[in-house]
Structures are given as C-alpha cells and as structure tokens.
Amino acid sequence: MSLRYALLALLTAQPMTGYDLAKSFHSSVGHVWSAPDSQIYPELRRMETGGLIEATAVARSTQATQATKRIYHITALGEQAFRAWMAEPVEYSRERDPAHLRAAYFEWADPDSVREQLRAHVRHWAGLREQWQGQFAAIRDRTHPIFVQRLLISPESERPRIAAYKLFAYEGLIARAEQEIGWAERGLRLADELEPEPPEGVRGKLGEGGGTSPGEEVDL
C-alpha cells in the first residue's frame, strides 16, 4: 500500500500525467520506495476508482493527431487519506538481509569468494550513496524540479521546514550507506586476518595443481 501514498505524495506537489508521475517517481520517492512502471500504472487506475485522484483529459501539444493525455490531480479525499497515513505508526517488516545472512556463515565459503562478496557489497552501497548524495545536493541547492515546485506552492514560512525534513531523510540514507560500506571494509580486513592470501608464487603453484591429491599424506 505504500506505493499508493508515494504517488499521492508526488501529486501534492503538482498535477502530472502518468508518464510524468512514473518519471518523477524514479528520480525522487523511488529512492526510498522502489516500484516498476508495471505497478505504478495499475495503482493509478485503482486510486482513480477509489476517488483519491481524478484525471483530466487534455489535448497533446501536437497538430498531427487528436490524441489526448490524462493529467492526474489529487482530490480532497486523497489529501485526507495521505494525512491519515502520515499519522499512522510505521509498520516495520521483518528483516531479510541476504548479505548479512551469508556473512554469518562465511566459514563455508572460499576465501576469494568472501572477499569478492564484500567488495560487491561496497560497490553496491557506494553506488546508492552517490545517488543519495546527488539528491541531497539537489534539495540543498534547490535544483530538484519536484522539490522546487513544492516550494513554489507552499507558504514562504513553511519552506525551511519542508527543506529540512527532505534533507533529514537523505541524511539517513547516506548514513546507512556509509555504515554498510564500513561494515564490508571491516569484513575485508577480517578476511585478511583469518584467511591470509598466499604469496603470489605459492598461489601460482596451487593454481597449477601443486596441492595434494585426495588421499595423499601430508606432513604437518
């Protein structure tokens, strides 16, 4: 159901077509609530049926066809539903974290696999951090189009409050990314302590089959 309220949140800034909603979704609220277009458009139809939004058909800006486009507006009922949702306590879902689940059993993995998984974790969260830092900067510098539009329709006295909460949300996301990056980097150091990589020459011999054969006795 959170997808519905994410879409309502966008429409509190300005009316939009379905295409513009989907585009704005992926560049704003999509950073905290991911959803593909295949979910967005059916949800818009359900919201319209439920009276949360209404659509106005307007002619497309072309002389070639008589086609129209639908522009969605939030209704009074939609605003009421959005405010009610914002007043509800957050329902936290149970944790499902494959990266940390695997980390708890890294002793079963090949040391090289452990290192690669941790490096991949760093890359993943570094990419997210870069995206979130970009959003933070766009809000701070007032260059984000949806944010700018929201400020334009809001009383001047409310604008600092609006900006502060948006920045606060992205600060939390950036902090989460930095925590995950730091955790994985600590894991890499731990792997080096527990599973030191063999010297280059030794590794080459092992790769060429220089290890022991099954059943072969080894002097320890």
C-alpha positions as CSV (number, residue, x, y, z in Angstrom):
1,M,0.0,0.0,0.0
2,S,2.9,2.4,0.4
3,L,3.2,2.8,-3.3
4,R,-0.2,4.5,-3.3
5,Y,0.9,7.0,-0.7
6,A,4.2,7.6,-2.5
7,L,2.2,8.6,-5.6
8,L,-0.1,10.8,-3.6
9,A,3.0,12.5,-2.1
10,L,4.1,13.4,-5.6
11,L,0.7,14.7,-6.6
12,T,0.7,17.0,-3.6
13,A,3.4,19.0,-5.4
14,Q,1.6,19.3,-8.8
15,P,-0.7,17.5,-11.2
16,M,1.0,15.1,-13.5
17,T,0.4,12.7,-16.3
18,G,1.0,9.0,-15.7
19,Y,4.3,9.2,-17.7
20,D,5.5,12.2,-15.7
21,L,4.5,10.6,-12.4
22,A,6.5,7.5,-13.3
23,K,9.5,9.6,-14.3
24,S,9.3,11.7,-11.1
25,F,8.8,8.6,-9.0
26,H,12.1,7.0,-10.1
27,S,14.0,10.3,-9.5
28,S,12.6,11.1,-6.1
29,V,10.5,8.8,-3.9
30,G,11.8,5.8,-5.8
31,H,15.0,6.2,-3.8
32,V,13.1,5.1,-0.7
33,W,10.3,3.0,-2.2
34,S,11.2,1.1,-5.3
35,A,8.4,0.1,-7.8
36,P,8.5,-0.7,-11.5
37,D,6.2,1.1,-14.1
38,S,4.2,-2.1,-14.3
39,Q,3.0,-1.5,-10.7
40,I,2.6,2.3,-11.0
41,Y,0.0,2.5,-13.8
42,P,-2.4,-0.1,-12.4
43,E,-2.2,1.6,-9.0
44,L,-3.1,4.9,-10.5
45,R,-6.2,3.3,-12.0
46,R,-7.2,1.9,-8.6
47,M,-6.6,5.2,-7.0
48,E,-8.8,6.9,-9.5
49,T,-11.5,4.3,-9.0
50,G,-11.3,4.9,-5.2
51,G,-11.7,8.7,-5.6
52,L,-8.2,9.5,-4.3
53,I,-7.2,11.1,-7.6
54,E,-9.0,12.3,-10.7
55,A,-7.9,12.7,-14.3
56,T,-8.5,15.4,-16.7
57,A,-8.1,14.7,-20.5
58,V,-6.2,17.5,-22.3
59,A,-5.1,17.6,-25.9
60,R,-1.5,16.7,-26.6
61,S,0.8,19.5,-27.8
62,T,0.8,18.4,-31.4
63,Q,-1.2,19.2,-34.5
64,A,-0.6,15.8,-36.1
65,T,-3.2,13.9,-34.1
66,Q,-6.3,14.4,-32.0
67,A,-4.8,12.4,-29.2
68,T,-5.3,13.4,-25.6
69,K,-3.4,12.8,-22.4
70,R,-4.6,12.3,-18.9
71,I,-3.4,14.6,-16.1
72,Y,-3.9,13.3,-12.6
73,H,-4.9,15.6,-9.7
74,I,-5.1,14.7,-6.0
75,T,-8.6,15.0,-4.6
76,A,-9.7,16.2,-1.2
77,L,-10.3,12.6,-0.3
78,G,-6.8,11.8,-1.5
79,E,-5.3,14.5,0.7
80,Q,-7.3,13.3,3.6
81,A,-6.1,9.7,3.1
82,F,-2.5,10.9,2.8
83,R,-2.7,12.9,6.0
84,A,-4.2,9.9,7.8
85,W,-1.5,7.6,6.5
86,M,1.2,10.1,7.7
87,A,-0.3,10.0,11.2
88,E,-0.1,6.2,11.4
89,P,2.9,4.5,13.1
90,V,5.3,2.8,10.8
91,E,4.8,-1.0,10.4
92,Y,8.3,-2.4,10.2
93,S,8.7,-5.5,8.1
94,R,10.8,-8.5,9.3
95,E,14.4,-8.3,8.3
96,R,15.5,-10.2,5.2
97,D,19.2,-9.5,4.5
98,P,21.0,-12.0,2.3
99,A,24.4,-10.2,2.6
100,H,24.4,-10.4,6.4
101,L,23.0,-13.9,6.4
102,R,25.8,-15.1,4.2
103,A,28.4,-13.2,6.3
104,A,27.3,-15.3,9.3
105,Y,28.4,-18.4,7.5
106,F,31.5,-17.2,5.6
107,E,33.5,-20.1,7.1
108,W,31.7,-22.3,4.5
109,A,32.9,-20.1,1.6
110,D,36.1,-19.9,-0.3
111,P,38.2,-17.0,1.0
112,D,38.3,-15.4,-2.5
113,S,34.5,-15.7,-2.7
114,V,34.3,-14.0,0.7
115,R,36.4,-11.1,-0.5
116,E,34.5,-10.7,-3.7
117,Q,31.2,-10.7,-2.0
118,L,32.4,-8.0,0.4
119,R,33.8,-5.9,-2.4
120,A,30.5,-6.2,-4.3
121,H,28.7,-5.0,-1.1
122,V,31.0,-2.0,-1.0
123,R,30.3,-1.3,-4.7
124,H,26.5,-1.6,-4.3
125,W,26.3,0.7,-1.3
126,A,28.8,3.2,-2.8
127,G,26.5,3.5,-5.9
128,L,23.5,4.1,-3.7
129,R,25.4,6.6,-1.6
130,E,26.4,8.5,-4.7
131,Q,22.7,8.7,-5.8
132,W,21.5,9.8,-2.4
133,Q,24.2,12.4,-2.1
134,G,23.1,13.7,-5.5
135,Q,19.5,14.0,-4.3
136,F,20.7,15.7,-1.1
137,A,22.7,18.3,-3.1
138,A,19.8,18.9,-5.4
139,I,17.5,19.6,-2.5
140,R,20.1,21.7,-0.6
141,D,20.8,23.8,-3.7
142,R,17.1,23.9,-4.8
143,T,17.7,22.4,-8.2
144,H,15.5,19.4,-7.8
145,P,12.4,20.1,-10.0
146,I,9.7,18.4,-7.9
147,F,11.2,20.0,-4.7
148,V,11.3,23.4,-6.3
149,Q,7.7,23.1,-7.4
150,R,6.7,22.0,-3.9
151,L,8.3,25.2,-2.5
152,L,6.6,27.4,-5.1
153,I,3.1,26.2,-4.0
154,S,3.9,26.4,-0.3
155,P,3.8,29.5,2.0
156,E,7.2,31.0,2.4
157,S,7.1,30.4,6.2
158,E,6.8,26.7,5.6
159,R,9.7,26.3,3.1
160,P,12.5,25.9,5.6
161,R,10.6,23.1,7.4
162,I,9.9,21.4,4.1
163,A,13.5,21.5,3.1
164,A,14.8,20.4,6.5
165,Y,12.7,17.2,6.5
166,K,13.7,16.3,3.0
167,L,17.4,16.8,3.8
168,F,16.9,14.8,7.0
169,A,15.5,11.8,5.1
170,Y,18.5,11.7,2.7
171,E,21.0,12.2,5.5
172,G,19.6,9.0,7.0
173,L,20.0,7.1,3.7
174,I,23.6,8.4,3.2
175,A,24.4,7.4,6.8
176,R,23.0,3.9,6.2
177,A,25.2,3.5,3.0
178,E,28.3,4.6,4.9
179,Q,27.6,2.2,7.7
180,E,27.2,-0.7,5.2
181,I,30.4,0.3,3.4
182,G,32.3,0.5,6.6
183,W,31.0,-2.9,7.7
184,A,32.1,-4.6,4.5
185,E,35.5,-2.9,4.6
186,R,35.9,-4.3,8.2
187,G,35.0,-7.7,6.8
188,L,37.7,-7.4,4.2
189,R,40.3,-6.7,6.9
190,L,38.9,-9.6,9.0
191,A,39.2,-11.9,6.0
192,D,42.8,-10.9,5.6
193,E,43.5,-11.7,9.2
194,L,41.7,-15.0,9.2
195,E,42.4,-16.1,5.6
196,P,45.7,-14.6,4.6
197,E,46.2,-14.7,0.9
198,P,49.2,-17.0,-0.1
199,P,52.2,-15.3,-1.6
200,E,52.0,-14.8,-5.4
201,G,54.4,-17.6,-6.2
202,V,52.7,-20.1,-4.0
203,R,49.3,-19.1,-5.3
204,G,50.5,-19.8,-8.9
205,K,51.8,-23.3,-7.9
206,L,48.5,-24.1,-6.2
207,G,46.6,-22.9,-9.3
208,E,48.8,-25.2,-11.4
209,G,47.8,-28.3,-9.4
210,G,50.7,-28.0,-6.9
211,G,48.5,-29.0,-4.0
212,T,48.0,-32.5,-2.6
213,S,45.9,-35.2,-4.2
214,P,43.0,-36.8,-2.5
215,G,44.3,-39.5,-0.1
216,E,47.9,-38.2,-0.2
217,E,49.5,-37.9,3.2
218,V,50.8,-34.5,4.2
219,D,53.5,-33.8,6.8
220,L,52.0,-31.4,9.4
